Amino acid sequence: MGLLTDPRAGTGKIIKLLLKWEKPLCFVLYIGGVVWLMLLALPAFNDNTYFSENALLPGLVTKESNLEQTSKQYYYELSHEMKRYPDNMPYAWLSAKFSQLHLDVFVHNFSLIYPFQEQKFVGQNVYGIVRAPRASSTEAIVVSVPYRPINSIYLDTAPSVALLLAFAKFCRKQKYWAKDIIFLVTEHEQLGMQAWLDAYHGSTSGQEGILLAGDLSGRAGSIQAAINLEFHAMKITSIDVKVEGLNGQLPNLDLFNLAQNMIAKEGIQQSFQRRFDVNYRDKFKSWWYHFNTLMSMVATQATGVPTGNHGLFHRFGIEAITLEGFKKSGKETGTNFYQVGRIVESIVRSLNNLLERFHQSYFFYLLPSTDRYISIGLYMRPLVLIIASLFIKAFSIWQRLQTSNNETKKNKQSLSNKVDKFDIGNIASEVLWAHIFGVLIMASPRIFTLIGSQMLNLRTEDSLYISFALITILTIFGRFYLKRSIKYENILLVFVIALIELATALMCIAMHNFSLALVTAVIYVPIVFLITPHHESASRFRCCQYIMWIMLHPFISSAIVVMGYTYLNFPTDPILSLFLRSYRANKQALVFSIVDSMIYGNWFYNVATAVMLPMWMLFWNVMHSSIATPLR
């Protein structure tokens, strides 16, 4: 901080050199960070995966299960039962099957009060517990399946339920378990899992009064790990291991390695991000393939949305993954549930060997393939280079401001007198009101919905979409009608504050969700470099600045992303059809992001409104302020 407050700091040779080469240096740092990030997909810049936790003993497990026939029997019975209840979970049938296996069986009731229309939805989870004969219920492992009825829009999970029951039957007969095993079938996708976890731990993850978790009539020990199963057919061709959790959290890398190792041992095709390991002879093709896998993980993690029910365990310190198996199609060789059951058995038995919680391997990593990883010590450096350019720009502006004022004064002044050139009240109000506005927008969805439904008879998604569209228009065009003359020194200081705040926010976000910080930095930083707080630049250049910055408005940029995603999924649709699809998808994405923040505590919406929107407004105000002659 001494460099920012000492008026003599600008006289040093290093400072003068920094001021002279500020723009080239910022450009080099940004490009260097992006190039370094791209190089991380090369084998020379990442490492082979390995086991840090030797207590897992993954290679020493003697597999004993043969779940093929039992799974088939359960699958046929369940298929018949599902036809009787096409819209609901067959609670009685599941409870009866668990009871026949002599498990401790419990039914968990939960309800959801929809936050916008006060509608109430109810659901039930069914779970059975195999008590550990060699311990006193102090630790537990969860094997879960999300139940999906016939009418569900998602892929079928009935084979997973059948496999879970068959594995429960196998586990009930074994005497070597040192941990309780909880077999859990949840309803309503992630809602059921979140409710069960909240009830198990006696907590509320989202806002009070929305997801009513209720109470559990039976518990096991402290949950050490969880395996979520999503096999979509009785014969599968590959297994995809999902790791991304809520708000970008990841499980311990040892658990991912364990799953990949067990899948490979059974000779089943393994994948990550639905991409198989491919090694091209052409080094560029190989790098490009692994870089795309890496970017696929970054894009998925940046949203903060879990890729499966496993992603809700991480906030409780529970390591969890999802195994998703895809059905045989065409001439592909299918794998039956004999091998799949052995994979589940070997993973659970390895977890049973654990003497303590996962702690030795990485919790922060990126994956370019199933057998290579990038640790936090490697991937943080490119982001730090990109963010460092923001600090350098802020420091350079501050030093130029100090130097300019020193040249206009013949006598030296104290720091307190020197600060008098700034209108602290106006600067503070500029920054404060921008953030107050962001917080109000973050807390406004219920009000917008209430106004839209009662006054205009609009649906929830229409009320929210129209409200946020009006807010977007207000933040963009409001500044044109609220122009006021402001001293150049004041607007420069606002610019410095905005730069430092953006850099600091990106570093803070990177500590929790690196991918979100990376995507934001790569997109925002180069445009921020082009912002100049004066009107003497060419009008055409200013017009380009306005257009680019408007596209980076949080709500506009999210709409652009949704539109691009729509195009990738429906490339053959006519343009009009694509626009209509994008419009509907934008409305749904907005509602989902708000609801996720209320129910699960996903802070993607909160970051967009309370962090990014105020900073966007500060930079926008800098671009539009009417000022005097700028510094040279």
Secondary structure, 3 states (H helix, E strand, C coil): CHHHHCCCHHHCHHHHHHHHCHHHHHHHHHHHHHHHHHHCCCHHHCEECCCCCHHHCHHHCCCCCCCHHHHHHHHHHHHHHHHHCCCCCCHHHHHHHHHHCCCEEEEEEEEEECCCCCCEEEEEEEEEEECCCCCCCCEEEEEEEECCCCCCCCCCCHHHHHHHHHHHHHHHCCCCCCCEEEEEEECCCHHHHHHHHHHHHCCCCCCCCCEECCCCCCCCCEEEEEEEEEECCCCEEEEEEECCCHHHCCCCHHHHHHHHHHHHHCCCEEEECCEECCCCCCHHHHHHHHHHHHHHHHHHHHCCCCCCHHHHCHHHCCEEEEEEEEECCCCCCCECHHHHHHHHHHHHHHHHCCCCCCCCCCCCEECCCCCEEEEHHHHHHHHHHHHHHHHHHHHHHHHHHHHHHHHCCCCCCCHHHHHHHCCHHHHHHHHHHHHHHHHHHHCCHHHHHHHHHHHCCCCHHHHHHHHHHHHHHHHHHHHHHCCCECCHHHHHHHHHHHHHHHHHHHHHHHHHCHHHHHHHHHHHHHHHHHCCCCCCCCHHHHHHHHHHHHHCCHHHHHHHHHHHHHHHHCCCCCHHHHHHHHHHHHHHHHHHHHHHHHHCCCCHHHHHHHHHHHHHHHHHHHHHCECCCCCC
